[in-house]
Amino acid sequence: MRRLMLGAATAAIALTAGCSVLGKQAFQQPVVHLQDVRLNGLGVTGGNLDVKLSVYNPNGYRLDATRMTYNVIVGDSVHFATGAIDNRFTVNQNDSSIVTIPVSFTYLGIGTAGRQMINTGGVNYRVTGDIAVGTVVGNYTIPFSSTGRFNAITGNSRQ
């Protein structure tokens, strides 16, 4: 009887581990791109921006995100903003959602980006971070990374 119980427990653990591996293989990472940046206000030492990210879900099921961390780097290596948002958002299957991140900045921190925009009309950027999501195949924390160029004249981003 004891061997039967031990065998059943071992089989259950193996089945659970196997399902987790299959779930991870079936899961495709969301694709995150910078959509837009809008100035929200200016003060004596800095200001506030609303950074809009487009989050695309390539999976055949809905993703429920509970947390997103981010790091925005402009130019070659200037850390522009780092933070986390804990606002829940949903991205439907094979669809995109726009997530707005409030970002505070100092004038010192945007000097390089400002010079690059003045000289070339745009700024290269990289957005990295991770998203905590719940899916039908499990809960995951997924890293993301995206690069592109933000055009100051049109306000558009291209990857």
Secondary structure, 3 states (H helix, E strand, C coil): CHHHHHHHHHHHHHHHHHHHHHHHHHCCCCEEEEEEEEEEEECCCEEEEEEEEEEEECCCCCEEEEEEEEEEEECCCEEEEEEEECCCEEECCCEEEEEEEEEEEEHHHHHHHHHHHHHHCEEEEEEEEEEEEEECCEEEEEEEEEEEEEECCCCCEEC
